[in-house]
Amino acid sequence: MSDSNTGVFEQPESGANPSAAFGVESVYADLLSRAPENKMAPRLDAMQRATEILGEPNKAAPVIHITGTNGKTSTARMIERLLMAHDIRVGRYTSPHISKVTERISIDDEPVADETFVRIWDEIAPYLQIVDAELEADGQPRITYFEALTLLAFAIFADEPVDVMVLEVGIGGVWDATNVADGAVSVVTPIGLDHTDMLGDTLADIAAEKSGIIKPGGFLVSAAQDPEAAEVLLEAAQSKDAQYRFEGVEFAPTSRVGGVGGQMVTVKGLAGTYENVAVPLFGAHQAENAAVAIAAVEAFLGGGEKQLNDELVRAAFEQVTSPGRLEVASTNPTVIVDAAHNPHGLRASAAAFKESFNFSNVNIVIGILEEKDAVAMFEVLREEYRDSADFATRLYLTASNSPRAIDPERLTELALDAGFDEDDLITFDKLPDALGSAMEAAGTEDDSSAVLVTGSITVVGDTVVLLGEKKED
């Protein structure tokens, strides 16, 4: 692969890569054979060396870089649609995926073609092997799973090519693999306590890690933050001579009205006000994400001083989707999937659920990953659902296929620690059994009953696959 305008690498003349004839699943297996980020000390030198040897595909297009604890993927998808409405070709890199790894690397809101995914991996793999060898000779682990996937995304975006890269951070910011890109606009969605084992156990510590994506002379667009986090972000922007704009100060959603399939939102942006924008997503947090997305695109296209075309903004949001975020995945009975995976996200999701759906019986299927604060998550579920006068609630405790999933029996203990009663809980070793039992319970009740699947992206992804297989039967 080559691109004379970007300096992207040429394929070596010899040394065919053994993955050449294989499909996406084989490439994914190759990726998964590499170490995960949470098993390693932070580093950027491996990414810097790899991008250097690949011809710096990370610099093939300007970047809008997104970090935060919750709302990153939804905000990225909104930014993507706004740019597309302006006839800008967008490469979007988000994580994790729900059903298929190619979802992480999108071109104009479509997952990269399987053929392209495999072809570009085949082209970059020999170069990664060179870096692997150098790292191992230096006593370091070889390129990790997320590093390799990020490099693949950069290479695909350079090959297409795209006009803009919209990049979602994996974890943190300073040491994240995506941070070899120089974001023209750095976006920070709401910061909460998550990944505390890696990022620190205070909001200030976590904000400091995430502020690492702010580049000298860049432009920070931040969601409304706890003062402790906001102060860190402000100081980081000032120290790097970057412009900065915060939700609630320079921009904000000023009104919203819920409706069928979403809400109508008015946003005061950096350069103008956008009235009656139909956002087909649920909850106040999605209205806030919409405001952040609009401000980010205003900053990118006009330095925050040029109003976007109202009709283009409306047209963009009409096309926005965010799979796995309070998404109705099936009906009869209603099954809603939501990828909230920390206390902050679960509380925002619960508020949106209460506002947007009219169910009195909620059967919650939940699976949680090892690194999460499961007790705090269960406390939110107890407060928002079990203790609410709005719902009769039962929890179906289970595990996704992820090797990081907490054992369901252990989940039961944690739920009891969080204040649930034994009568509130049913435990299942396997997700299909939990989902089937919850759907059966909802189906025998009236239209006021639903199934809510939540707790992790992996349990949502496995559920979506199961429901798809059920439809095909």
Helices and strands as residue ranges (DSSP letters): H 24-32, G 37-39, H 45-53, G 57-59, E 63-67, H 72-85, E 90-93, G 101-104, E 105-107, E 110-111, H 114-137, H 145-159, E 164-168, G 177-180, E 183-188, H 196-199, H 203-210, G 211-213, E 219-222, H 227-239, E 243-246, E 252-259, E 262-268, E 273-279, H 284-302, H 310-318, E 327-330, E 334-337, H 343-356, E 361-366, H 374-381, I 382-386, E 392-397, H 408-417, G 422-424, E 425-427, H 431-444, E 449-454, H 457-472
